[in-house]
Amino acid sequence: MSLNRNEKAVVIEEVSAQLAEAQSVVVAEYRGIDVASVTVLRKKARESGVYLRVLKNTLVNRAIQGTAFDGISDQLTGPLIYGISKDPVAAAKVLSNFAKENDKIVLKAGALPGSVLDVNGIKALATMPSREELLSKLLGTMQAPVATFVRTLNEVPTKFVRGLAAVRDQKESA
C-alpha cells in the first residue's frame, strides 16, 4: 500500500522526532522472516524501549538529513528494519541478540551521533552494559566503603558481647 504525500510527511515527522531524542540507530536486513518472528522482535524491542519499525528507505533518508545520524544514509538499501533508541546500547542489543537466534535478520549498519558503525561495531556495542547496569555498578562501588565502615563499627560491640558471654559461661561452668 503506497502512502500519499501527507502520510509520508507524517512518517518523516515521526522518525525525525525519534531521531532528535535518539542516541543510536541500528539497521538490519530482514529478507524472508516470518510474521511470528517479527512479532517476537517487536515485543523485545518494546520491552527495551527501542523504536523498531520497517520504513521506506527514501523516507528515512529525508528524516536523517541534517541530523547527527546522516552518515548512515549510504547504507540504506534493501528491505530494512530500523531500531532507534535513547539508550546507546539498547537497539544494538535487541537486534544483535535476535540476529543470533534468527539467521533471517542480518545486521547491516549502525550509527551513534556523529559516527557510523559497521557490523563489528554493532556487535561490540551490544556487548557493553546498559546505562542502568553501569549506574548500578557505580552505586555499588560508592556504597562499598560506607558498608564496610558500618560493619567495622558494628563488630566492636559484637566482640564485646561475645567476650562477656564467654566469661559468663566460664564462671557458670566453674
N, C-alpha and C positions, 0 to 999 in steps of 0.2 A: 504494500500500500504506500503510495507516494504521499508526501506531505505538501501542502500548499505553502505559499510564501509566509503567511502568518504563523503557521505551525512550525516552520523551520526557524523563524525568528524567536519563537518561544523556546525551542530546544537549544538554540545558540545561547540565549539569555540564561537558561537553567545551567548549562555546562559552564558558562563564564562565571556564574555565581559560585559554583562548586570550586572552580579553579582559583577564584580570588581567595578562598579560605584554605586551599589545599597546601600540603607540604610535600606530597608525592603523587605521581601519576605512573601507573603501570599498564602496559598494553600487551594483550595476549591474543593469539590467533585461535579461533575456535572451530575449525572445519570438522564437520561430521559428528559433533557432540549431540547427544540426545537431550530432550527436554527435562527429563528427571535429573540428569547430572547438572544442568544449568540451574535448576531449582535448588539443588543442594548447595551449589556455589553461591547463589544469591543469598541463601539463608546464612551461610557462613560469613559472607561479606556484611550483611545487615548486622549480625551479632558483633562484628569487629568495628562497626562504624565506617565502613567503606562504601562509597557511592559506586555501584557497579552497574554498568549499562552497555548495551550494544548500540552503537551510534554510527551514523553515516560519517565516513572519514572527512568528507568535504565540510560538513557542519562543525566537526571538531577542529579542523584546520582554521576555520573562521573564528571559533571561540578562543583558540590559544594564541592567535595573533596579538602581539603586544604584551603577552604575559611572560612570566619567568620560565614557562614551560615550552616556549615556541621553538626550542632546539629539537624537539622530538618530531616536528612536522614532516620531515623527510622519511620517517619510519611508518607513516600511517597509510599502509596499502594492504589490501586484502580484507577478509572478514575479521574484524577486531572487536574485542570486548575491552572496555576501559574501566580501570579501577582507580578511583580518585579518593584520597583520604587526607584528613587533617593530621593524622599521626604519620610521620615519615616512614614508618616500618609496616604499618597495618596492611596496606594494599599489596605490598611485596610479599608479606607472609601469607595472606589469603590465597593469592594466585599461585605463588610458588608451591605451597603445600598441596593445593588442588592439582597442580600440574604433575606432582609426583604420583598422585593416585590415579590420574586420568591422562592417558597419553594423547588425547584429542586436543587438550589445551597446550599450546606452545607459547612460552614467554617470548616476546619479541623485543620490547624496549621498555625503558622506564625513564623517569625524569624527576629530579629534585629541583627546587628553584635555582635556576642558573646552570644546571648541569644535566647532561644526558647520560643514562646508564645503559650498558649492554646487558645481555642475559646473565653473565657472570656477576655484574654489579647488582642486579636484582636479587640473585641468589645470596650474595654476601649481605645485602640489606635485609633479606628475610631472616638471616641467622642472628641478627642483632636483637637484643632485648627491647621490648616496647618501652614507651615513656613511663607507664605505670610500674613496670618491673624495675626500671632504673631509679625511680623515685623511692620505691620500697627498699631497695638496696641502700640508697643514700640515707634514708631514715634509720635503717638498722645499724648502719655504720655510725651515725650520730648518736644513737641510743646506747651503743655498746659500752662506752666509758662510764656513762651515768649508771647503767645497770650494774656494772662491775663494782663501782664505788658503793652503791647501795648494798650489794651483797657483802662487801667487806665490812661495812658499818654494822650490818646485822649479825655478822659472825662473832663479834666481840661479846655481846651479851649471851649469845647462844653457847659459846665456850664456857662462859662463867657459870651459867645454869647447869651445864653438863658436869663441870667440876664440883659444884655444890651437891649435885645428885650423887656423884661418885663418893664424896666424903660422907654423905648421909648413909649410903649403902654400906660403906666400910664400917661406920660406927654401929649400925644396926647388926651387922654380922659379928662384931666383936663382943 
